[in-house]
Amino acid sequence: MCLIAFAHRRHPRYSLVLVANRDEFFDRPTRPADWWPEQQGVLAGQDLRAGGTWLGVASTGRWAAVTNYREGIPQDGARSRGQLPLDFITDRHAPLAYAEELEPVADRFGGYNLLVGDLSELAYQSNRGGRARLLEPGLYTLSNHLLDTPWPKSEQARFRLQGLLRRDQFSVDEAAQVLADRTPFDDHLLPFTGVDIDMERMLSPPFIVSEAYGTRSTTVILQDYRGHTVFFEQNYLRGEKQGKPRLFQFDVTAAS
């Protein structure tokens, strides 16, 4: 997952409005979003190589998302970050409590950012900066650096999400357009993240298209204040839609 724009308790109808693009190599095996037969009450896509997920929700209304922190050489022996969202949505700890309990073992994973939420609160934790904390109602962006780092694509996503939130109602297709821009930013605007300028340019738009790597899916989550949840996913291959959109709607159930 490489870019998430989300609003926490900033809309009169929805307590959560989230739009996310997952960027990954196209040859990495992936299962599209669905209810997991092996994990009751879990709705998510699945990374079939490591077994976890980048973004998921539970029938209880819990949800979580992870992005990697872009840095140099990958950490040898690091545990898969994709296990973190799955662990949280199948757990019963409150979001902040879960994030705080994770901190002593966070260095076992490669660099990551983690969002964990339920119907009551939303927390953020990263093993590359700061302590776990609750997020106040607001509009946020998260890419492959710390929360609200003002990369050009993150700032564009924030601006577009602000425009969407001015409307009382909108469709999941309209929400997905928040992260649909494929235009690279000018070189003088690009961040320096340790890759060459051609790579920085390719990675700069919200929606990434290249031969081997790019945006694999766009996901929208709309959750209202009573817990009714809409989950939308459209998959892509080199910028072309793959199959029909996947759409799920459910009312949350109490944890057993």
Secondary structure as a PSIPRED ss2 file (coil, helix, strand):
# PSIPRED VFORMAT (PSIPRED V4.0)

   1 M C   1.000  0.000  0.000
   2 C C   1.000  0.000  0.000
   3 L E   0.000  0.000  1.000
   4 I E   0.000  0.000  1.000
   5 A E   0.000  0.000  1.000
   6 F E   0.000  0.000  1.000
   7 A E   0.000  0.000  1.000
   8 H E   0.000  0.000  1.000
   9 R C   1.000  0.000  0.000
  10 R C   1.000  0.000  0.000
  11 H C   1.000  0.000  0.000
  12 P C   1.000  0.000  0.000
  13 R C   1.000  0.000  0.000
  14 Y E   0.000  0.000  1.000
  15 S E   0.000  0.000  1.000
  16 L E   0.000  0.000  1.000
  17 V E   0.000  0.000  1.000
  18 L E   0.000  0.000  1.000
  19 V E   0.000  0.000  1.000
  20 A E   0.000  0.000  1.000
  21 N E   0.000  0.000  1.000
  22 R E   0.000  0.000  1.000
  23 D E   0.000  0.000  1.000
  24 E E   0.000  0.000  1.000
  25 F E   0.000  0.000  1.000
  26 F C   1.000  0.000  0.000
  27 D C   1.000  0.000  0.000
  28 R C   1.000  0.000  0.000
  29 P C   1.000  0.000  0.000
  30 T E   0.000  0.000  1.000
  31 R E   0.000  0.000  1.000
  32 P E   0.000  0.000  1.000
  33 A E   0.000  0.000  1.000
  34 D E   0.000  0.000  1.000
  35 W E   0.000  0.000  1.000
  36 W C   1.000  0.000  0.000
  37 P C   1.000  0.000  0.000
  38 E C   1.000  0.000  0.000
  39 Q C   1.000  0.000  0.000
  40 Q C   1.000  0.000  0.000
  41 G C   1.000  0.000  0.000
  42 V E   0.000  0.000  1.000
  43 L E   0.000  0.000  1.000
  44 A E   0.000  0.000  1.000
  45 G E   0.000  0.000  1.000
  46 Q E   0.000  0.000  1.000
  47 D E   0.000  0.000  1.000
  48 L C   1.000  0.000  0.000
  49 R C   1.000  0.000  0.000
  50 A C   1.000  0.000  0.000
  51 G C   1.000  0.000  0.000
  52 G C   1.000  0.000  0.000
  53 T C   1.000  0.000  0.000
  54 W C   1.000  0.000  0.000
  55 L E   0.000  0.000  1.000
  56 G E   0.000  0.000  1.000
  57 V E   0.000  0.000  1.000
  58 A E   0.000  0.000  1.000
  59 S C   1.000  0.000  0.000
  60 T C   1.000  0.000  0.000
  61 G C   1.000  0.000  0.000
  62 R C   1.000  0.000  0.000
  63 W E   0.000  0.000  1.000
  64 A E   0.000  0.000  1.000
  65 A E   0.000  0.000  1.000
  66 V E   0.000  0.000  1.000
  67 T E   0.000  0.000  1.000
  68 N E   0.000  0.000  1.000
  69 Y C   1.000  0.000  0.000
  70 R C   1.000  0.000  0.000
  71 E C   1.000  0.000  0.000
  72 G C   1.000  0.000  0.000
  73 I C   1.000  0.000  0.000
  74 P C   1.000  0.000  0.000
  75 Q C   1.000  0.000  0.000
  76 D C   1.000  0.000  0.000
  77 G C   1.000  0.000  0.000
  78 A C   1.000  0.000  0.000
  79 R E   0.000  0.000  1.000
  80 S C   1.000  0.000  0.000
  81 R C   1.000  0.000  0.000
  82 G C   1.000  0.000  0.000
  83 Q H   0.000  1.000  0.000
  84 L H   0.000  1.000  0.000
  85 P H   0.000  1.000  0.000
  86 L H   0.000  1.000  0.000
  87 D H   0.000  1.000  0.000
  88 F H   0.000  1.000  0.000
  89 I H   0.000  1.000  0.000
  90 T C   1.000  0.000  0.000
  91 D C   1.000  0.000  0.000
  92 R C   1.000  0.000  0.000
  93 H C   1.000  0.000  0.000
  94 A C   1.000  0.000  0.000
  95 P H   0.000  1.000  0.000
  96 L H   0.000  1.000  0.000
  97 A H   0.000  1.000  0.000
  98 Y H   0.000  1.000  0.000
  99 A H   0.000  1.000  0.000
 100 E H   0.000  1.000  0.000
 101 E H   0.000  1.000  0.000
 102 L H   0.000  1.000  0.000
 103 E H   0.000  1.000  0.000
 104 P H   0.000  1.000  0.000
 105 V H   0.000  1.000  0.000
 106 A H   0.000  1.000  0.000
 107 D H   0.000  1.000  0.000
 108 R H   0.000  1.000  0.000
 109 F E   0.000  0.000  1.000
 110 G C   1.000  0.000  0.000
 111 G C   1.000  0.000  0.000
 112 Y E   0.000  0.000  1.000
 113 N E   0.000  0.000  1.000
 114 L E   0.000  0.000  1.000
 115 L E   0.000  0.000  1.000
 116 V E   0.000  0.000  1.000
 117 G E   0.000  0.000  1.000
 118 D C   1.000  0.000  0.000
 119 L C   1.000  0.000  0.000
 120 S C   1.000  0.000  0.000
 121 E C   1.000  0.000  0.000
 122 L E   0.000  0.000  1.000
 123 A E   0.000  0.000  1.000
 124 Y E   0.000  0.000  1.000
 125 Q E   0.000  0.000  1.000
 126 S E   0.000  0.000  1.000
 127 N C   1.000  0.000  0.000
 128 R C   1.000  0.000  0.000
 129 G C   1.000  0.000  0.000
 130 G C   1.000  0.000  0.000
 131 R C   1.000  0.000  0.000
 132 A C   1.000  0.000  0.000
 133 R E   0.000  0.000  1.000
 134 L E   0.000  0.000  1.000
 135 L C   1.000  0.000  0.000
 136 E C   1.000  0.000  0.000
 137 P C   1.000  0.000  0.000
 138 G E   0.000  0.000  1.000
 139 L E   0.000  0.000  1.000
 140 Y E   0.000  0.000  1.000
 141 T E   0.000  0.000  1.000
 142 L E   0.000  0.000  1.000
 143 S C   1.000  0.000  0.000
 144 N C   1.000  0.000  0.000
 145 H C   1.000  0.000  0.000
 146 L C   1.000  0.000  0.000
 147 L C   1.000  0.000  0.000
 148 D C   1.000  0.000  0.000
 149 T C   1.000  0.000  0.000
 150 P C   1.000  0.000  0.000
 151 W C   1.000  0.000  0.000
 152 P H   0.000  1.000  0.000
 153 K H   0.000  1.000  0.000
 154 S H   0.000  1.000  0.000
 155 E H   0.000  1.000  0.000
 156 Q H   0.000  1.000  0.000
 157 A H   0.000  1.000  0.000
 158 R H   0.000  1.000  0.000
 159 F H   0.000  1.000  0.000
 160 R H   0.000  1.000  0.000
 161 L H   0.000  1.000  0.000
 162 Q H   0.000  1.000  0.000
 163 G H   0.000  1.000  0.000
 164 L H   0.000  1.000  0.000
 165 L H   0.000  1.000  0.000
 166 R C   1.000  0.000  0.000
 167 R C   1.000  0.000  0.000
 168 D C   1.000  0.000  0.000
 169 Q C   1.000  0.000  0.000
 170 F C   1.000  0.000  0.000
 171 S C   1.000  0.000  0.000
 172 V H   0.000  1.000  0.000
 173 D H   0.000  1.000  0.000
 174 E H   0.000  1.000  0.000
 175 A H   0.000  1.000  0.000
 176 A H   0.000  1.000  0.000
 177 Q H   0.000  1.000  0.000
 178 V H   0.000  1.000  0.000
 179 L H   0.000  1.000  0.000
 180 A C   1.000  0.000  0.000
 181 D C   1.000  0.000  0.000
 182 R C   1.000  0.000  0.000
 183 T C   1.000  0.000  0.000
 184 P C   1.000  0.000  0.000
 185 F C   1.000  0.000  0.000
 186 D C   1.000  0.000  0.000
 187 D H   0.000  1.000  0.000
 188 H H   0.000  1.000  0.000
 189 L H   0.000  1.000  0.000
 190 L C   1.000  0.000  0.000
 191 P C   1.000  0.000  0.000
 192 F C   1.000  0.000  0.000
 193 T C   1.000  0.000  0.000
 194 G C   1.000  0.000  0.000
 195 V C   1.000  0.000  0.000
 196 D C   1.000  0.000  0.000
 197 I H   0.000  1.000  0.000
 198 D H   0.000  1.000  0.000
 199 M H   0.000  1.000  0.000
 200 E H   0.000  1.000  0.000
 201 R H   0.000  1.000  0.000
 202 M H   0.000  1.000  0.000
 203 L H   0.000  1.000  0.000
 204 S C   1.000  0.000  0.000
 205 P C   1.000  0.000  0.000
 206 P C   1.000  0.000  0.000
 207 F C   1.000  0.000  0.000
 208 I C   1.000  0.000  0.000
 209 V C   1.000  0.000  0.000
 210 S C   1.000  0.000  0.000
 211 E C   1.000  0.000  0.000
 212 A C   1.000  0.000  0.000
 213 Y E   0.000  0.000  1.000
 214 G E   0.000  0.000  1.000
 215 T E   0.000  0.000  1.000
 216 R E   0.000  0.000  1.000
 217 S E   0.000  0.000  1.000
 218 T E   0.000  0.000  1.000
 219 T E   0.000  0.000  1.000
 220 V E   0.000  0.000  1.000
 221 I E   0.000  0.000  1.000
 222 L E   0.000  0.000  1.000
 223 Q E   0.000  0.000  1.000
 224 D E   0.000  0.000  1.000
 225 Y C   1.000  0.000  0.000
 226 R C   1.000  0.000  0.000
 227 G C   1.000  0.000  0.000
 228 H C   1.000  0.000  0.000
 229 T E   0.000  0.000  1.000
 230 V E   0.000  0.000  1.000
 231 F E   0.000  0.000  1.000
 232 F E   0.000  0.000  1.000
 233 E E   0.000  0.000  1.000
 234 Q E   0.000  0.000  1.000
 235 N E   0.000  0.000  1.000
 236 Y E   0.000  0.000  1.000
 237 L E   0.000  0.000  1.000
 238 R C   1.000  0.000  0.000
 239 G C   1.000  0.000  0.000
 240 E E   0.000  0.000  1.000
 241 K E   0.000  0.000  1.000
 242 Q E   0.000  0.000  1.000
 243 G E   0.000  0.000  1.000
 244 K E   0.000  0.000  1.000
 245 P E   0.000  0.000  1.000
 246 R E   0.000  0.000  1.000
 247 L E   0.000  0.000  1.000
 248 F E   0.000  0.000  1.000
 249 Q E   0.000  0.000  1.000
 250 F E   0.000  0.000  1.000
 251 D C   1.000  0.000  0.000
 252 V C   1.000  0.000  0.000
 253 T C   1.000  0.000  0.000
 254 A C   1.000  0.000  0.000
 255 A C   1.000  0.000  0.000
 256 S C   1.000  0.000  0.000
